[in-house]
Amino acid sequence: MNKKVERFCLDAVFRGASFHVTEAEEPDFLCCATSGFEFGVEVTDFFRTESDARLARIQGYATDLLAGGISRHKDDIDGIRVEDVIYMPSQTGKEIRLKAIPREVPGHMMTVPILLRLIAKKNQKHVRYADQITPVDLIVNDVDEMLRFEMVRDILFPMFDQTELRCSPFREIYLLTLRPT
């Protein structure tokens, strides 16, 4: 993840807060409030699969695949399918044949366990962040908006009383489902 996107996530969560921010690594930011309170912030991207991460992070990868290029990772052979589809804009009603990479949008009962595994991995890395500063907050950036919801209970119910959250060493864990502009 690049620092510009990390900073977007930090600003989205702490918008309006008054503190000095220093870019770092492990955690990504060191923050100092005007009161003198210091804390760290680690930002991480959430993707449903590593194939989804490669599609988002490797510039031109999707275009290459649509043009008949080869997969860059063995998991992408089965994880990324190029299909012929018909697109019909409502304005014209005219059928347009094109190639597409369909991506499933599963329900929360399937995506929350993946999110909890990501948080568990970050929980294990927390000791390295704590060497730099404590406490540390975690921002999870839901890049593909897999965890968007209409009712808060839709997302919270599958996570209720999960060990990864209840026993997390992070002071706060934020889930961000916004896209950088």
Secondary structure by P-SEA (a helix, b strand, c coil): ccaaaaaaaaaaaacccbbbbbbbccccbbbbccccccbbbbbbbbbccaaaaaaacccaaaaaaaaccccccccccccbbbbbbbbbbccccbbbbbbbbccccccaaaaaaaaaaaaaaaaaaaaaaaacccbbbbbbcccccccccccccccccccccccccccccccbbbbbccccc
